[in-house]
Amino acid sequence: MIRKKFVLLIMGCTLLCYGCNSSQPCQKANPQYLAEMQRWQQKRIDNLKSPTGWLNLAGLFWLKAGENTAGADSTNAIIFPKNQAPDFAGAFILQDSVVLFRAKPGINVTHNDSVISSMIMRNDTERNPTRLALGTLNWTIIKRGEKYGVRLRDDEHPLRKEFAGIEAFPIDSTWRLEAKFEANDPPKIIAVPTILNTITAEPSPGAFVFNIDGKTYRLDATGKMTDKELFIIFADQTNGKETYGAGRFLYVLTPQASGNVVIDFNKAYNPPCAFTPYATCPLPPEQNTLPARITAGEKNYASATH
C-alpha cells in the first residue's frame, strides 16, 4: 500500500510539476499542454519580432491639416531618425480625410519596391493600407477617431534585434478555467477607453463568467459571434506590480451559443504599449477590472527602452 501511494505521488508530480529544475520555476502542466503553451509563446515572440510586429516602431506623428514636412532635419513637422533618412524626404498633405505623400525629387521612396513621386495613402481602417519605404524605414497611416497619424517603423530598430523574450508566470493548467458564456441578444455596446484619452464604442456579444477560489467573476468580451475568437481586455490586482500597469489582453474561442467554454489565463498577454510608446492601445473597460490576482500569463516587460 505504501509503495502504491508513492507511485501515485510520483505520477501526480509528473502531471503537475513538469519542467522543474534548479533554475526554472515549476510548470504545473502535463507534457502535452506544456508543449502547446511553449509553441504559443514562441509564436508570440515571432509575431512581435516580425516586420509588422511591435518592436520596430520608431515614431507616431499626428498630422495637422495641410502640409506636414518629413525628414531627419529638426525643422520638419515629422522628424525621422538621424542617419536613417535624408534631411528632407518629402511631405504628408492632409486634406479632409485624404492623406497624400509627396516625395522630394531625387528621394527614392518606394511602394511595393517601385519608386513613387506621390501617392494617396490608404489608412489602417481601410482595405490594403498603404505602406511606403525609404531605406530601413517604412510607414503607414493610422486613423483614430478623426485623427490621422504616421506610424513609422525601422527594420533595424535596436529593440527588435535585442529582444530576448517576455518573462511569464510558470505555466499552470489550473488557470485554464471553465467559464459560462452569457450571450447578449442583441449584442450590447460597451465603452472601451484608450491610451489616447478617448472612448471607443465596441460591440459586446456576451460575457464570460467563471470562479476563482469560490468567488464568481465576469469579463465582457468584444467582437462578433462570427469571429473565430472573442477579445477580452482585463485588469487585475497584479497590474503595476508583476504585470503591465494598464492591464492585459486575452482571446477566447467563440462559443457556438451560451454554454460552457475554457478561458485560459496562461495566454494573457501584454498590450503593444508595454513595448513601445508609439502604440494606441485600448484599456480595460471599468467592469473588466477583477478584484483578484491572476498569476498566469505574461509579466511586465521591464526591459523596454522607451
Phi and psi in degrees as a GROMACS rama.xvg file:
@    title "Ramachandran Plot"
@    xaxis  label "Phi"
@    yaxis  label "Psi"
@TYPE xy
-63.0308  -41.606  ILE-2
-63.143  -40.069  ARG-3
-63.2295  -43.6588  LYS-4
-63.2136  -36.9687  LYS-5
-65.509  -41.428  PHE-6
-63.214  -43.2829  VAL-7
-63.0923  -37.5063  LEU-8
-63.678  -44.179  LEU-9
-63.484  -41.5998  ILE-10
-62.2766  -40.8015  MET-11
-64.6436  -39.4887  GLY-12
-66.4705  -36.2574  CYS-13
-61.7766  -37.401  THR-14
-74.5148  -45.6907  LEU-15
-93.5207  -21.5125  LEU-16
-124.234  33.1055  CYS-17
-65.7023  134.913  TYR-18
96.7645  6.57499  GLY-19
-75.4857  140.813  CYS-20
-155.895  -177.293  ASN-21
-66.7768  -22.0839  SER-22
-111.21  -2.08998  SER-23
-128.828  132.475  GLN-24
-60.9083  156.527  PRO-25
-65.7041  127.69  CYS-26
-94.9541  114.179  GLN-27
-90.0211  76.9471  LYS-28
-159.094  153.378  ALA-29
-75.344  163.036  ASN-30
-57.2678  -36.146  PRO-31
-67.3685  -46.2965  GLN-32
-69.2237  -37.7715  TYR-33
-60.4159  -43.3821  LEU-34
-64.3257  -39.7847  ALA-35
-60.6704  -44.5002  GLU-36
-68.6887  -36.7491  MET-37
-65.0719  -36.6169  GLN-38
-65.8267  -40.9139  ARG-39
-62.6533  -44.2682  TRP-40
-64.7039  -39.6341  GLN-41
-66.6617  -40.1942  GLN-42
-62.9088  -38.359  LYS-43
-60.5964  -45.6036  ARG-44
-64.7053  -42.9762  ILE-45
-60.6216  -40.4342  ASP-46
-66.2022  -40.2539  ASN-47
-63.8031  -36.1881  LEU-48
-87.1592  -4.01186  LYS-49
-70.8694  164.675  SER-50
-58.6892  -23.9819  PRO-51
-107.926  15.9056  THR-52
-79.5834  -165.959  GLY-53
-102.692  1.15428  TRP-54
-91.2545  -9.06108  LEU-55
-111.138  14.8  ASN-56
-68.1351  131.921  LEU-57
-119.385  -1.21934  ALA-58
171.29  154.9  GLY-59
-139.078  120.63  LEU-60
-126.974  119.437  PHE-61
-82.7679  133.892  TRP-62
-86.569  141.563  LEU-63
-97.6956  160.768  LYS-64
-60.8166  139.958  ALA-65
94.7437  -149.767  GLY-66
-86.4453  135.009  GLU-67
-127.627  101.524  ASN-68
-71.148  153.073  THR-69
-138.058  143.841  ALA-70
158.266  -178.264  GLY-71
-79.1924  -17.8394  ALA-72
-69.0411  141.418  ASP-73
-69.5989  -10.9681  SER-74
-82.5683  -8.12976  THR-75
-73.3489  152.717  ASN-76
-69.3308  -34.3294  ALA-77
-118.256  113.416  ILE-78
-100.766  112.835  ILE-79
-79.252  158.312  PHE-80
-59.9292  137.365  PRO-81
-63.1894  149.613  LYS-82
67.2097  1.93606  ASN-83
-111.083  -12.2621  GLN-84
-153.371  159.712  ALA-85
-69.4517  164.39  PRO-86
-58.091  -38.7708  ASP-87
-133.111  107.801  PHE-88
-95.6497  -26.3962  ALA-89
156.102  -153.61  GLY-90
-152.718  147.129  ALA-91
-100.761  128.479  PHE-92
-113.968  115.814  ILE-93
-101.392  118.569  LEU-94
-132.234  114.853  GLN-95
56.5981  -116.277  ASP-96
-107.052  14.9781  SER-97
-109.81  131.784  VAL-98
-113.333  121.366  VAL-99
-111.406  130.91  LEU-100
-102.719  131.831  PHE-101
-121.757  117.209  ARG-102
-78.0145  146.464  ALA-103
-69.191  138.471  LYS-104
-52.2748  132.954  PRO-105
91.5014  -7.60759  GLY-106
-98.2968  123.165  ILE-107
-88.734  75.0745  ASN-108
-81.6394  134.117  VAL-109
-120.505  154.043  THR-110
-130.582  118.193  HIS-111
52.7856  43.5558  ASN-112
70.9026  6.64212  ASP-113
-108.241  132.239  SER-114
-67.8891  134.859  VAL-115
-121.546  153.131  ILE-116
-98.4175  -33.3701  SER-117
-158.91  156.107  SER-118
-162.509  136.829  MET-119
-75.0601  130.343  ILE-120
-103.79  122.766  MET-121
-74.4927  140.658  ARG-122
-91.6654  178.389  ASN-123
-74.0625  -4.51106  ASP-124
-93.6053  -2.38253  THR-125
-106.312  165.335  GLU-126
-71.8657  137.739  ARG-127
51.8476  64.5901  ASN-128
-58.4497  147.952  PRO-129
-79.688  135.72  THR-130
-123.73  122.453  ARG-131
-109.929  153.87  LEU-132
-136.447  151.28  ALA-133
-150.976  105.409  LEU-134
63.9236  -128.697  GLY-135
-84.8056  -5.05259  THR-136
-93.1337  147.925  LEU-137
-148.814  157.922  ASN-138
-147.964  154.102  TRP-139
-132.349  171.374  THR-140
-108.302  132.07  ILE-141
-113.306  150.909  ILE-142
-122.445  124.408  LYS-143
-129.447  105.541  ARG-144
66.3872  -122.287  GLY-145
-100.605  5.57296  GLU-146
-97.1869  144.582  LYS-147
-119.647  136.679  TYR-148
-136.992  158.494  GLY-149
-98.5741  118.226  VAL-150
-97.8905  115.226  ARG-151
-102.27  136.08  LEU-152
-123.314  151.872  ARG-153
-129.433  112.688  ASP-154
-61.8505  -19.5384  ASP-155
-102.501  21.917  GLU-156
-59.6345  132.986  HIS-157
-56.5766  -37.7068  PRO-158
-62.8699  -37.6061  LEU-159
-64.6694  -37.8887  ARG-160
-75.685  -36.8541  LYS-161
-92.2399  -8.43238  GLU-162
-58.5566  125.56  PHE-163
-112.818  6.71785  ALA-164
113.635  -178.614  GLY-165
-123.762  128.586  ILE-166
-67.0315  141.579  GLU-167
-138.257  159.853  ALA-168
-64.5887  153.791  PHE-169
-55.6477  138.887  PRO-170
-61.7292  128.449  ILE-171
-140.476  110.125  ASP-172
-67.2786  -13.6582  SER-173
-70.5864  -12.3162  THR-174
-88.5498  6.27375  TRP-175
-88.2441  94.5434  ARG-176
-97.1861  138.381  LEU-177
-74.2407  130.049  GLU-178
-130.44  155.009  ALA-179
-104.033  130.495  LYS-180
-91.6908  121.102  PHE-181
-105.672  107.612  GLU-182
-75.9531  144.18  ALA-183
-95.2256  118.958  ASN-184
-129.418  101.02  ASP-185
-81.3493  167.917  PRO-186
-56.3496  142.397  PRO-187
-97.2207  167.132  LYS-188
-105.001  129.087  ILE-189
-115.693  153.388  ILE-190
-89.3533  122.609  ALA-191
-115.687  113.451  VAL-192
-72.9843  162.583  PRO-193
-130.497  166.884  THR-194
-68.3844  -13.8447  ILE-195
-86.145  8.62823  LEU-196
64.1054  34.4312  ASN-197
-118.215  169.031  THR-198
-122.462  129.876  ILE-199
-110.755  144.902  THR-200
-95.2757  115.69  ALA-201
-118.6  138.708  GLU-202
-71.0366  135.622  PRO-203
-119.937  111.969  SER-204
-77.6653  -10.4915  PRO-205
167.395  -174.228  GLY-206
-131.881  150.736  ALA-207
-99.3038  128.274  PHE-208
-115.922  130.883  VAL-209
-152.143  169.832  PHE-210
-117.213  140.165  ASN-211
-130.788  120.731  ILE-212
50.9998  42.1463  ASP-213
81.9771  -0.921064  GLY-214
-107.495  143.505  LYS-215
-95.6464  134.68  THR-216
-131.735  161.441  TYR-217
-142.824  148.618  ARG-218
-133.011  124.56  LEU-219
-73.0357  135.664  ASP-220
-105.727  156.261  ALA-221
-118.459  160.283  THR-222
124.79  -162.32  GLY-223
-128.222  152.463  LYS-224
-66.8138  -14.0908  MET-225
-85.0795  -8.63192  THR-226
-74.3775  152.648  ASP-227
-65.9459  -38.1568  LYS-228
-133.16  153.044  GLU-229
-103.317  151.847  LEU-230
-108.085  136.392  PHE-231
-126.832  132.308  ILE-232
-113.605  120.399  ILE-233
-137.309  158.064  PHE-234
-122.431  155.309  ALA-235
-151.806  -178.418  ASP-236
-79.4174  2.758  GLN-237
-89.9016  -11.9476  THR-238
-62.9349  137.05  ASN-239
82.7624  -5.62882  GLY-240
-118.451  -89.8286  LYS-241
-77.7675  -30.4526  GLU-242
-118.698  170.328  THR-243
-58.0845  137.05  TYR-244
-63.5176  -26.3996  GLY-245
-98.1727  17.659  ALA-246
96.1492  -177.302  GLY-247
-137.095  168.993  ARG-248
-109.702  158.543  PHE-249
-159.447  137.798  LEU-250
-109.025  143.976  TYR-251
-131.255  136.479  VAL-252
-55.3221  135.299  LEU-253
-70.1161  122.898  THR-254
-72.364  159.22  PRO-255
-69.5902  -32.3062  GLN-256
-164.398  -174.945  ALA-257
-57.4967  135.052  SER-258
163.878  -167.323  GLY-259
-87.9154  138.336  ASN-260
-139.602  175.514  VAL-261
-111.627  128.724  VAL-262
-110.533  118.684  ILE-263
-107.873  100.279  ASP-264
-72.8688  -11.2933  PHE-265
-62.7489  -20.0218  ASN-266
-100.139  14.167  LYS-267
-68.6609  133.405  ALA-268
-137.031  161.539  TYR-269
-71.944  142.785  ASN-270
-71.7136  163.3  PRO-271
-55.0918  -32.1004  PRO-272
-65.4928  -12.2711  CYS-273
-72.5857  -18.8387  ALA-274
-109.219  -24.5378  PHE-275
-149.109  146.044  THR-276
-81.765  0.0436245  PRO-277
-104.041  19.56  TYR-278
-103.212  163.37  ALA-279
-124.511  74.8686  THR-280
-81.9542  143.875  CYS-281
-73.8035  155.536  PRO-282
-115.491  163.114  LEU-283
-62.6516  132.737  PRO-284
-60.0239  152.007  PRO-285
-53.1205  -40.5166  GLU-286
-73.5353  -9.76627  GLN-287
-98.9209  20.1806  ASN-288
-92.6228  113.735  THR-289
-90.8268  129.451  LEU-290
-81.6078  55.1064  PRO-291
-152.526  161.825  ALA-292
-98.5021  118.515  ARG-293
-99.5642  92.3114  ILE-294
-91.336  58.9133  THR-295
-149.096  156.467  ALA-296
87.6334  -165.262  GLY-297
-72.1227  143.613  GLU-298
-92.1847  177.325  LYS-299
-64.1822  144.926  ASN-300
-92.5231  91.968  TYR-301
-78.5073  -12.6024  ALA-302
-91.9662  3.34387  SER-303
-62.4302  132.724  ALA-304
-99.1974  73.5727  THR-305
